[in-house]
């Protein structure tokens, strides 16, 4: 079994160091003003501290989604059978959830280890996982050994400057000011008992006393110095680090003590204070229900609807753009590149790719919504089988302390747009979240999307067909009928294969009849730069099924990029009776 171990810059390693150790690496992000850096790639510890000395207030966020997606594509190409991930603790970062989503989309087996801390312990666990995998140990046994190690670990921290905690919202301005005046030093802990969140253990008056109390806590653990290791980490605090090491050497003769710097992502204690707990979210939701008050809800979707942000905003619906890449250039779908421009580039032979919305865009929107008094996000994004958008939205909502609910439409395009509007109408009429979800799911049950690609080469490049199958398919004029629906869990699957496009259309029409499609249904033909063929398809459907009215639109960019020009898509669903 080929096992790959993935970690991130929370270890304090650079990408080069991690690769040297045989580990795969994800850089977290550090933002300084308008500049963004990849931790461990283009920002060093010393550079960060230099910026802090100049009075800058950097912020951090999880690794770029594109980097995570690219890594799992790399692992898949390398024919990795199983991934063991040891990311920064889920208590202060959503990197773990992002890794889970990427592994799911890549259909890769994953073991996720939460270290409930970071830096040296995180790095130690990742390195152990790699060494055990090299020895042929099975993933389940590796997981057992690492989790046993985690249960006997602890991290203690003493910040010197309470104003960083104040900026992060952990202390009120008054408390921070008084704390500084009175020289109060909070002793913080980060361990399995706190679920990886930073928690206050106790408060003392001086740094010297705080360091002594850390040694006391370690001593109270009663561990064997022969089997345990200790690490002293500091943020350019040489005197305090030396004092701490001296105390530990006195308390634990013969124990192995390491010395290291706190990495950029962890040094910014503002980040620790910014992650809300899921417990507080659920309590908030419960309290609102008890009060009988409807939470102020924002309805959010994405450009998978094929509609612009401006059109949706006029209806009180918020949208974030998915991303389309062409070479080194990345565009926000329907914002700085239109459907027509996408197909124009494809006609020119450009190879395009897509990815979920920028996490920064989602963060900006959710921050705006929170500032406007919204408490809940209700989302209908592009289906989870095609994109990790819903996972990114959920992670950001969690960070912002917003309640998050969503419906997986298992498709995209027209159905996606219909469902977000339906959800908004029903909730405005006083329906509960569960009632809205149920109504949307009833529509999803009637939904089907069938794709008739004209050019198999695009599917081949996307890895859905082998080069041989694509070549033979082109020679023999084989036309695959692809489906995406609730039964495929939003993934594109082959529904059938025929020899001609005409036969493919006939097969789809027969499927519609078997599904009971009639005048009640909304039916749409979407084309990828092939309007004449779409009109012929429309006429053929309307002639075959009495009373059916077919709309013709352009196939949304994020789907057309993968199917290629000439594709004909059919989507149908039965709208909900709202009488």
N, C-alpha and C positions, 0 to 999 in steps of 0.2 A: 504494500500500500504506500503510495506517495503522499506524504503529509507536508504541508507548508504551514509555518508559524508566522502570524501577522501581529505586529504591535504598532505603536504610534510614538510620537515625539514626547509623550508624557514620561517616557523612560529617561529622558534627558540625553539620549543618544542623538547623534546626527544620522541622516539617512545613510551616509557612507559607513559609519560605524556599525549600524544595524546590518547592512548588506555584508560587511566583512564577517559578521558573526553568523551569517547564513539565514538571517531573518528578513521578512518582507515588512515594509515600513510605510506608515501613513503620517504625513506631516500635519499637525494642527495649524491653525491660522492665527496670526497676530496682526492686529490693525493698529496703526499709529496715524491718527488723523486721516488723511486721504490715501495713505500708503498701506498696502497689504503685503504681508510676508508669510512664507511657509516656514514654520518653526523647524529648526534642524536642517534646513535647506539653504535659505537665504537670510536667516537671522540667527546670530549667535547670542549666547548668554551675556557676554560683555557688551555687545551692541544694545541689547535691551536695557541693561542697567545704565548705560550712558544716556539713553533716552529718558529714563526715569529721573536721573539726576538733573536733566534739563527741564524737568517739570511736566513732561508729556505724560498722558494717561492712556497707555495702550489698552486694548481689549482683546479678548481671545474668542475663538469659535472652533467648532469641530473641523475635521479635514474637509477640503472641497469635495463635493459629491462626485465630480468628474474624476478626481484622483482615486476615490474608492471604487468607482465603476471600472476604471482602467486597470486597477490592480487585479480585480477579480476576473477580468477578461484575460489578463496576462496569466493568471493561475490556471484558467481553463485551457488556454493554448498550450501551457506546459503540462497538461494532462494530470494536474493535481487531483487526487482522489478525496482528500479531506483537509479542511482548514481548521487550525487551532488559533483562535484570536485571543490576545491578552491586551485589550485596550485600556486607556485611562478609565478609572472607575465610573460607573454609570451614575454615581451620586453627584458628580460635578461635570459630567459631559454626556452627550447623547451619541458619542462615537460608536458605542456598542450597538445601539439600535440601527445606526446607519450601516454598519457591517452586516448585521442580520438581514437587513433589507437587500443589500447587494448580493449576499450569498443566496438568498431566496430567488432573486431574479436570475442569477447565474445557474441556479439549480445545482448548487454545490453543497456538500455535506459540511456542517460547521459545528465545532465545539467552542463555546464562548466561556472564557474564564474572567470573572469580575474580581480584580485584585482588592477591591474596596479601599484602594489607596493609589499611589502612583510612584514615579521615579524609580528608586533602586529596587523596591519589592516588585514592581511591575516588570522591570527589566530582568530581574532574577527569574521570575516565573516564565517569561517568554523564552529565556535562554535554556532553562530546564526542560521546557516543552520540546524545544528543538533537539536537545541532546537525547532525550528519551525517544523521540521519533527516529533519530538516527540509529538508535539501538534496537529498533523494531518493536517497541512497546506500542500496544494498541491505543487508540484515542481514548477509550473509556477508562483505561488504567491511568493514562496520563492525566486525565481530568480528575480522577480520584486523588492522585498524589498531589496535584497542584492545589486542589481545594483544601486538602488537609494542611498544607503549608499556609494557605491564606487564613485559616481559622486561628493560627498561632502567630499572627502578625499584628502590628500596631504602628500608627504614625502619630507623633505629637508635634505641635507647631506653636511657636510663640511669635506673633507679629510685633515688630518694634514700633510701627506707625499705625495707629488706629484710624487715621484719616483714609487709608485705603479701604478699610472695612466700612467706614462711613459712606464713602462714595458708592460702594457696592450695595448699600441699603441695609447692612447688618446692624449698624448702630445709628441712632438718631444723631443729628449734628450736635445737640446738646450733650448727649452721652459721650460722644467722641471727644468733644472739647474738655469736659470735666475729667474724662479718663486720662487724657494727655496731661492735664494739670496735676492730677493726683498720682500720675505714674502707674496707673492700673495696667497690668499686662494679662490679657486673657490667655489661658492655656487651652489650646484647641486640640481636638482629637479627630482621627480619620481612620476607621477600621470596620470590620464586619458588624460590630455592634451598632454603629451609626449608619449602616447600609451605604458606606462610602461617601456620606455627606460630612461636611465640616461642622462639628458641634463643639460647644463650649464645655470643657471639663471642669474648670474652675478659674478664679481670678486671683491674681496676687499683685503686690504693689511695685515690685522691681524686677528688672530683667534677671538679676543675679538669683533672686528667689524663684523666678519662673524656671530657670535652668535647673536649679536644685530640685524643684518639684518634678521636673521631667525625669530626672534620675531616680527620684523616689518611686514614681509610677512604674518605671522599668524594673526597679528592684522588687516592687510588690507583685510583679508578674511571677516571680519565683522561678525563672527559667534557668536552665543549665548553661553556663557560659561556654561549655565545650561544644554544644550543639547549635547554639544560636549565634547570629551575627548582628551587629549594630551598625547603623550608618548615621553620621552627622552631616546634615545638609544646611547650607546657609546662602543667603542672598547678599553677598559681599559684606559679611559680618565676621571678619577674621577673629577678632577678640572673643566674641561670643562662642564661635565654633571651637576655638582652642580651649576655652573654659569648659565647654560641654564635654569635650573629649577627655579632659583631665578628670572631671567628675566621674565619668563612666569607667575610666581606667582604675580609679580608686574603688568604685563599687563592685566592679566585675573583673578582677584580676585574671588575665589570660584570655579574655573575650576578644574576638576579632572585630576591630572597629574600622569602618571605612569613612572616608571624607569625600564629599562631593558638593557641587553647586546646585541650587534649585533651578530647574529649567525654566525658560521664559513663561510657558503656559501656566505653571504652578506658582511662579513668583508673583503673578498678578492676582492677589487675593480678592480683587473685585469680582473675578469670575466665580470664585467659590460662593459668593453671596448671591449670585444671580439665578441660581437654579432652584425653582420652587419644588416642593415635595408633592407627590401625587396624593398623599394623604390630605394635605390641606385643600387640594383641588376638589376631591370627592366630598369633603366636609362642606365646602362652599356650595357645591351643587345641592347637597342635601338640605342645607340651611335655606337656600333659596326656595326649594320646593315646600319646605315647612312653612315659610312665610307666605306661600301662595302667590309669589311674584314671578313673572316670566323674566328670565334672564335676557338682557339685551344681546341679541344674536346677530352676527355678521354672516352673510352667505358668500362663500368663496368657491371659486372654480379656477380653471386655468385655460390656456389657449387651445387645449385639446378640443374645445367646443367648436373651434373654427371661427369664433366671433371675437371682435376686437374688444379691448378693455373699455373703450369709450362707449360702445353699444351696450355692453352689460352694465356699466356704471349708471347709465340713464335709468335702468330698472332697479337700481339699488343693490346690484350684485358686484362683488369684487372679484378680480381675476389676476393671476400671475402668469407671465409668459414662460412657456417652455423654451429650451435653448436649441438652436440649430447651428451646427458647426460646419464650416467650409474651409478646409485647410487649417491655418492657424487662427482664423477669424471666427468668433462666436457671436451669434445674433440672438436677440430676444424675439421669439416668434410673434408675428402680428404687430410688433412694435417697431423694430428696425429692419425687418424683412417681411415682405408680403408673400402670399401664396403664389402670385404670378411671378415674383422674383425668384422664388424657390424653383419653380418649374423652368424658368428661363435658364437658371444655372445648370439644371439637370440636362437641358437641351444642349448646353455648351460642353457637356461631359464631366461636370464637376461631381465629385463624390461627397455627398453630404451625410451628416450623422446628427442624431438628436440626443438630448439629455433632459433631465428634469429641471424645473426652474432653479435659478440661482438661490441658494439658501439665504444670501444677503437680501434678495428681493422679497422673499417670504418674511424675513425678519423685519424689514422696513414696513411692509404692509401690516403685519400683526402689531408692531409697536404703534403704528398710526391708529389702528382699530382700538387698541387698549386705551390710548390717549383720548379717544372719542367716547369712551365709556362702555365699549363692548366687553362682555364677560364670556361669551361663548362664540366659537367658530363652528359653523355647520358647513361642511365641505362636500362637494361632489367633483373630485378631480378625475383626470384620466385614469383608467382602470389600473389597479396595482399589478396586473399581469404584464402590462407594457411599460410601466414606469414606477419609480419609487417616490413619486410626488406626494402621495398621501402620508408616507412615513416621514418625509421631510417636514410636511405641515404639522403633523402630530408632535414631532420633536420640538419645533419652534414654539408651538402653542404651549407645550409643557414649560419651556424656558420662560415664556412670558406670563405664566400663571393663568392662562386662559383654558376654559373647558373646551374640549375638542370632540366633536361628533362628525361622522361622515357616512356616506353611502358609497359603496363600490358599485359602479354602474356596469362593470365587467366588459365595457366597450368604451367608446368615446364619441366625439362628433355630436350629431343631432340629439341622441338620447341623453348625453351628458348635459347639454344645454337645457333640454326639457326638464330633467330631474332637478336641477338647481332652482329653476323657476317654480316648479311644483312644490318643492320643499319650502320655499319662501312664502308662497301663497297659503299653504296649509298652516304654517306656523303663525302667520299673521291672523288667521282665522281662529287661533287659540288652540290648535292641535298640539299635543305633547311631542317631545322629541321621538319617543318610541312609536307614536302613531304616524309621524312623518316618515320615519325609517321604514315602517311596515308598508305604507302606501307606495313609497319609491320602489321597494323590493317587489311589490306586486307588478309594477310596470316592467322591472328587470326580467321577471319570469317570462314575459311575452316578447322579449327582445332577441333579435338575431342580427348579426352582421356577416355578410359573405363577400369575400374579396376574389376578384378574378384578375390576377396580375398578367400583364402581357409579356413582360421581360423577366425571365427567371434569373438573369445575371445579378439583379439587385438582391434577390433572396439568397443567392449563393454567396455574395460578398458579405451579407449579414450573418452567414453561418448556418442558415436553415437548410440549405441543400449542399451536398457535396459537389465539388467541381464536375465530377463525372456525371452525376445525376442532372445537373443543370445543363451541361452540354448535350446530353442525350435528349433531355426534355425539349431543348430548343430545336434539335434536328428533327425530332419526331412530332413537333408541334403539340406536345402534351401541355394541357392547360390545367394546372391544379386549381381546385376550388377550395379556398381557405375560409375558415370560420373563426369567429371570436364572439364568445357569449358566456352566459353563466356556467354552462356545462364545461367549457374549456378554462374556466376561472380567469377569464380575461387574457388568456394567451392565444396566440395565433396557432391554429391546428389545421391539418389537412382534412377536409370533409369529403373530397373525391378528386378524381383525375379523369379528364376527357381529352379528346384530340383537337377540338376546335373551340374558339370563343363562342360561336353560335350555340354549340352543344352545351357549353358551360352555362350560358344564359338560360337555356331550356331546363337544365337540371335545377337551377336555382328557383325558377318559377314553379316547378313541380314541388319543390320543398316548401315554398310559400303556401301552396294549396294544401299540402298535408298538415301544415301548421295552423290552418284555418284562417289565413289572412283574408280579410274582406274590407268593405268600405269603412269600417270603424278604425282601421289601422292607419298609422302614419308611415308612409313608405318614401324613402329617399334613395335616389341613385347619385353617387358621388364619383366623379371622374378625376383622374390624374392627367390633366392636360390632353383630354380626348373628348371634347364636347359633342362632336358629331356622333360618336359611338354611344355616348350617354343618352342622347336624344332617341336613338334607335332602340336602346335598351328600355327606355321609358315607354315608348309606344308599344313595344312587345309585351311588357307587363300589363299595361292598361287594357290591351286587347285580350289578354289571357284571363284576367281576373276582373269580373264585372264590378263596376262601381269604385274601383281603386283609383285614387289620384296620386300620381308620383311626382315628387319634387326633384329637381336636378340641381346639384351644387358641385362646387369644386372639392375634391378630397382634401381633408385637412393636411397641412404641411407635414406634421409629425408622423403621419401614416404614409403619405405619398412618397416621402423620402426613402422608406424601406421597401415599398412595393414597386417603385419605378413608374415612369411615365406610361400611359396607356392603360393603367389599371382601372377596372370598373368595380365599384363597391356598392353593395345594396344593404341598406339598413332599414329594419322595420320594427315597430312596437305598437302596442295597443294603449293609447292614452287613458289615463284614469278618469272614470266618471266622477265628477266632483259635485254632482247634484245632491 
